[in-house]
Amino acid sequence: MNYEIDNKRLQILFGANARGETPLAQSGAGVRFTGIDLCNLLSEEQVDFLLDALSRFRIVCVAGQDLARFSLAHFERFANHWGAPVPHPNNFTRGGKPAQQDGASDGPIELIPYDERIVAAVDQTFPGQLQCLPHESPTVLVVSNFGGNAREGAVEVRGGGSWHTDIEYEPLPIYVSMFLAHRMPTARSAPGGTWIEEPGDNTPRPYFEDTDDELLRLRTRLPLNGDTAFADTAAAFAALPIEKQTELERVQLRRRLNATDGGWLAPLVRTNPRSGIKSFHSPVWASRPRVRPPVEVEGMSMEDSRAFLDRLEAHVLQPQFRYNHLHVPGDVTIWDNYMTLHNSPPIKSNIGSIDDARLLYRLACKGEPSLSLPRQDEPEWLAVHITGSYTSPPEIIDVEAAY
């Protein structure tokens, strides 16, 4: 699945200094663009070019944003081209409970003010050295490995997360997610010259205790320098025999927000509307163990569903479909949730040195891309699919006039 970047068109659209490097992964996934300034308003032609790139390469990195100029308002404005920005569940409650917990899917939504979010403590850790870029938007998730005063004592290493796509448990899943990197760990003091050493904990958490040993090995083989781990589900699908592809295209999965919900059917295999590339969407039986209910394959028992999807996940997580993306401060990295899986790496916590700090900002979008702004999403659609019917306010869309 190897594609080329039209560098001539890239430079016509973005200037003579623009370059494209691809692929970033053995599977053919990934493109890194340099020489593109996202502080600037994008033309429809420029947006169309970037959308096409994502539809082919699954992961797009727009490198080198100047964090002295590039604000989280610029970041959210850019995200509006990819879909409607979605308030992150960590930034609101649902039915009076944290939104990531089980709870009534139609429970009342209440946004949490920024100064009451746990991540507000991030600014207290390294005063005068590192602070979050200012923002109020509920769509911005602050991702860090610190959240309070710098600690003294033993640094701890926490294992990585679970393989997943973002908010696949809602009828309209997240289409695009993206990171803006602010600070990445520079310490390389572990044996082997990495940030951390391989975690020695053999417990299966966050996975279930009866997880197959080989699948657990594939799941927990994660990067050691704070990278985001990706698996290319488009390349994994393309590697299968045609007859197997045809069989899997007929599979429907029943997903649920809560265990007591009736759920809804969603296809296992999706076709990208721009490129025509087919991929697995979240072929994971339990991507959020103990948080969201497992997935049921239509026509199978839960036991058979797990066995079927575990075999498929083991296929997708093979090394030839894997890619560890090392974030560089100022880089915006975008991924298609229908064409990839991703996972958070093991990280140091209880840190006392800024050399161990890892700080990123995440935005995610639902719905159709928009070549021009502001978006024209229907109020009825927003009410159904976007928490609190959130839309980016004019000062975000018109950020050039505000900054």
N, C-alpha and C positions, 0 to 999 in steps of 0.2 A: 504494500500500500504506500508506494512512494510517489509524492507529488512535488512539483517544482514551484518556486515563487517567481512571478514575473517581475524581476527587479527593475526592468525598464518602466513598466507601468507604476510600480511602487515609487520610483523617483519622480515620475511625472506628477503623481498625486501628492507626495509628501516632501519633495525636495531632493536635491542632488546628494545630500548626506544620508538619506534613508537607505537602509540595507536590511535584507532578510536572510537569516541563517536557518537551515532546515536539512534533515530532520534532527531533532534533539534526542530522540529515542531510537533504539534498535528496531522497534516496530514500525517506524516511519512517522510516529506522532511528533508534534511539537514544532513550533517556529518561533524564533526570537527576532523581533524587529528593533533596530536602533535608528536614531535620528528622527523619531516621531515625538513631537511635543504635545502632550495631551492637555496642556493649559489652553491650547488653541481650540476654538470651535471647529468641529469637523464638518466637512461638506458631505452631501449625500453620497458622492462618489467615493470619498475616503471611507465612510462607514461601510458601504457595500463591499469594498475591498477587504476590510477586516472581517466582516461577517463571512465572506467566502473563505478566507484563510482558516477561520475556526471550523467551518463545516468540513474542511479537508484534513486539517492537522489536529483537531480535537483539543489542543492546548496552544494558546498564543501568549507570548510574553512581549509586552511593549516596554522595553528596557529604558533605564536612565532618566526617569522623571526627576526634576530638581525639587527636592522637598522643601527648599526655601521659598518656592513659588507654587508648587503643586499642592493644593489643599484637598481636604476630604470633600469639600463642595465640588471641586473639579472632578474628583473621583466619582462622586454620585451622579454628576451630570453625564459623565462618560457612560456610566452603567445604564442610564436611561435608554441608550441606543440599543442595548441588548435585550431589554425587557423591562417590565415594571419592577422597580426595586421593592424588595420585600422586607418588612421589619423582622429582625432576627428573633427567634423564640426566647433567647436569653434576655431580650430587652422588653418583654411584656409578660403579663400573667394571663392565664386562660381559666376562667371559672375560679379565680382566687388562688390558683396554684401555678407554679412554674410551668411554662408552656411546653417544655420537653417531657413533662410527666404525663402519665395517663390522666385523662380528665374529659369532661364533656366537650365534644368537638364544637358544640354551639354555645359553650359557656361565654360569659361576658369577657371581652378583651380590655385590658388596662395597660397602657404603656408605662414603663418604669422611667421616671426622670433620670437623666444621666448621673446626677450626683448621688443617686441611690443605688446605682448598679455596682456590682462587686468590682467591675473593672475600673471604676473611678479611683480606686486605691493605687492603680498603676503609677499615677503621677507622684505618689509619695515615696517611691522606692529609691530613685536616684535623683533627688532634687538638684536642679541646676545643671544636670547632665543629660537627662532624657525625660521628656514629657510627651504624652499623646498629642497628635495634631488636634487642634480644637474642633469640636463638632457637637451637635445636639441631635443629629438624625438617629431615629431608632433602627434604621437599616444598617448602620455600621456596627459590626461586631469587632471589638478589640480583642485580639488574640495575643496573649503574652504568657510568659512563664514566671511572672512576678506580679505581686499585687499588694504591696505594703512596704514597710521599712525593710531596707536591705538587712539580711539575716547574718548572724554569725553562727558558726558551727558547721556541721556536716552538710554538704550539698547532697540532695537526694536525686535519684533518677526515677522518673515515672515512665512506665511502659507506654507504647503508642495506643492509638484508639482502635476502632474497628473499621473494616472496609465498608464503604457506603457511598451513596450519592445523596445530595442534599434534599431533605424534605420529600423523599419519594413516597412517604406515607400519606400524602394528600392527593385528592383526585387530579389536580394539576400540579405536577412536581416542579421543582426548580429546574429551569433550563440552563442558565449560566451562573457560575460563581466566579468570583475574582478576588485576588489578594493584592493589596499594596504593601510592599515590604518597607518597613521603617528602620528596623535594627535587627541584625542577625548575629548570632554568637561568633566571636572570633577566637575564643580559647580552643586550643587543640592539644590538651594536656593528657588525654586518655591514652592508654597503650594502643599503639598503631597509628597515633597522630590524628585521632578523631576527637570531636567535641565530647562525646560520651563513649564509654565502652559498651559492648553488647550487654543488655540487661541480663542478669543471671537468674531472674525469677522465672521458674518454669510453670507457674500457675497459669491456667488458661484464660483468666479474666483479661479483657471484658467478655470473652467467649464462654460458652457453657462447658461444664466440667467433662462431659462425654464427647468432646470434639475429637475427631480423627487426628491422629498424631501427625500425619503428613500434611493435612490441610492446616493444622495449627502451625507447623513449621513455615509453610508458605505465607500464612497470614502475618506471622510475627517477624519475618525477615524484612526489617525496616531500616531506613537510613539513619546514620549516626551523627550527622552534622546539622540537624535541624531542618532538613529538606522536607518537602511534601512528597509523599509517595503516591504515584499514579499507576493504574493498570488500564491498558488500552483495550476496551471491550469491542471496538470496531475491528482491530487487527485480530483479536481472539476469535471473533465470529468468522472473519474471512479465511482463517486458517483451517476451518472445518470442511469436510467434504460437502459437496453441493447437496447431496441427499439429506445429510444431517442438518444443514442450514434450512432446507425446506421444511423438515420436521419441526425444528425449533421455532420457525416463524409462525406456526399455528398455536404455540403455547400461550395461554393466558394465565396471569397471576392475580390472585385475590389479595389485595392489600387493605390494611386497616389502620386507622388512627389509634383506636382503642380495641382491646380484646373483645368487648361486647358489641362492637359495631358489625353491621352486616358486610361492610367493605364494598369494594368495587373491583371490576376486572380491568387489568391493564396488560398490554402486550409485553412479552419478554423481549422481543426484537423490534426495534424501531428503525425507520428509514429517515435519514436526514433530508429535509425538503429541499435544501440547496444543492448538496453534492450527490444525493442518492446513495450515500454510504449507509450500510446497515450495521447495527451494533446491538449488543445486549444492553438493556437498561436495568441496572441494579440487580444482577443475577445472584442475590445473596439471600439466604433463607432468613437470617436474623441479623440485620445490619446494625441494630441497636439493642443488643441483648439486655433484657430486664427493663427496657425503657419503652419500646414499641413491640407490638405482637409480631410473631414470625409470619412469613409469607406462605400462602397456600397455593399450590398449583391446581388450577381448575381440573377436576376429575381425578385428583389424587388425594389420598389420606395425608394428614400432616406428617406422619412418619416417612411416607414415600416422597412427599414434597421436599423434606429436608435432605434425604439421600440424593434426589435428583439435582437440587440446587447446589449441594455441597460438591458434587462431582463437577458441575459447571464452574463453580467458583475456583476450584482447584485448577481447572484448565485456564481460566482467565489470569490467575496469579502466577503462572509460569514466568520464569525470568525473561523470556523473549518478548513478553507483553508488558514488562514493567519499566518504569522510568521514575527516577528520583530527581525532583526539581529543586535545585539550590537557589533560594531567593537571594537577590542582591538588593540592598536598600535603594529605593527609587524605582524598582521594577513593578509593573502591573502585570500579573499573570492571570489569564482567563482560561476557564475550562468548561467544556460541554458536559453536563451531567448525564446526558443520554448516551454518551460515547466513551465515558471513562468511569472508573472507580477511583476513589482517593482515600488517603488515610493520614492521620497526624503521626509524627514521629515520636520516639522516646525523647524526653527532654529533661534537663536539669530543673529542679525546683529548689526552693529554700536558698536562692542564690544571694551572694553578697557582693559579687563583682559584676560591673557593667559589661565585662567581656563575655559573660554568659547570657546576656539579655537577648531575648527573642521577642520582637514586637511587630505585628502585622495588623492590617485592617481588612476585614472581609465584607463584601457586598454580594448579594445574590438577586437574581431577576427571574420573573415568570412571564409567560406570554410571548407575543410576537416581537421581533426587533422593530425598531423605528429608525428610518434613515434621517428623519428631521425631528427637531424638538420645538415645543414640548410635545410629549406623547398625547395621543387622542384616545386613551382607553375609556370605554363606556362605563358610567357609574355602576351599572348593574353588574358588569364583569368584575370591577374592582371590589364590590361588596361581597362577591362570592369567593374570590381567589386571593385578595390581598388584605392582610390583617388591618382592621380599622380603616379600610378603603384608602390607605396611605398613597399619596402622590407627592413627588418632590416639589417643594414650594418654589415660587418664582425666583427667589434669591439663589437657589441652587442652579436652576436652569440658566439664569442670567448671571452666572458667577463672575464673568469678566467685568461686568459693570460694578460688582460688589467688592472686588478685591483689587 
